[in-house]
Amino acid sequence: EAQVTQNPRYLITVTGKKLTVTCSQNMNHEYMSWYRQDPGLGLRQIYYSMNVEVTDKGDVPEGYKVSRKEKRNFPLILESPSPNQTSLYFCASSVTGLSYEQYFGPGTRLTVT
Amino acid sequence: AQSVTQLGSHVSVSEGALVLLRCNYSSSVPPYLFWYVQYPNQGLQLLLKYTTGATLVKGINGFEAEFKKSETSFHLTKPSAHMSDAAEYFCAVSPLISSGSARQLTFGSGTQLTVLP
């Protein structure tokens, strides 16, 4: 089944404790992206990747890191999480960066206390 | 810069009634337009899109949307609501000419649709 998977789905952590949220797609897509969803703000893009070893900042990249060492994986790293990073995070992928449709993972709900 | 406004963060309709979710965009050039749906505890799923051609586009589950350039709108409709339509709906836009080489999406703030029995 074609899908985007994220792990973990739920995470509660404390300020300053490094964490990684994994994202994997099995559709051989070139383009992958991370969004955060906050009430009343819709989805905002954090980082995106056009292909392996090619990443770029989105609208809200502060406090986040990403890497794209393999085509299928695009982990999101929070090296020193803060409470304002409490949010719902979505990973998405598409065939290429110019594709109209993006395929979304199920989301990771992160709480930073 | 583009922006998307969804009027009404919460909309309630009775089962069988018309669904109308409003979306307006601001852009110097009409963009590509999308509606995504998010069911509870799931990721977003593309409902329909307008790129070129016919301004009335049909999507999945009986939804359709009409691009009106003069009104800078892309409202989503469904003639008869079903209980399974209860979800959050997001309007999104993408520039006609992408900067760089990525088609960046700008999302609206979302509209939560409740369907009453």
Interface residues (C-beta under 8 A of the other chain):
Chain A: V4 Y31 G40 L41 G42 L43 R44 Q45 Y48 M50 D56 G58 F90 A92 S94 G97 L98 S99 Y100 E101 Q102 Y103 F104 G105 P106 G107
Chain B: V4 S9 Y32 F34 N41 Q42 G43 L44 Q45 L46 K49 T51 F90 S94 S98 G100 S101 A102 R103 Q104 L105 F107 G108 S109 G110
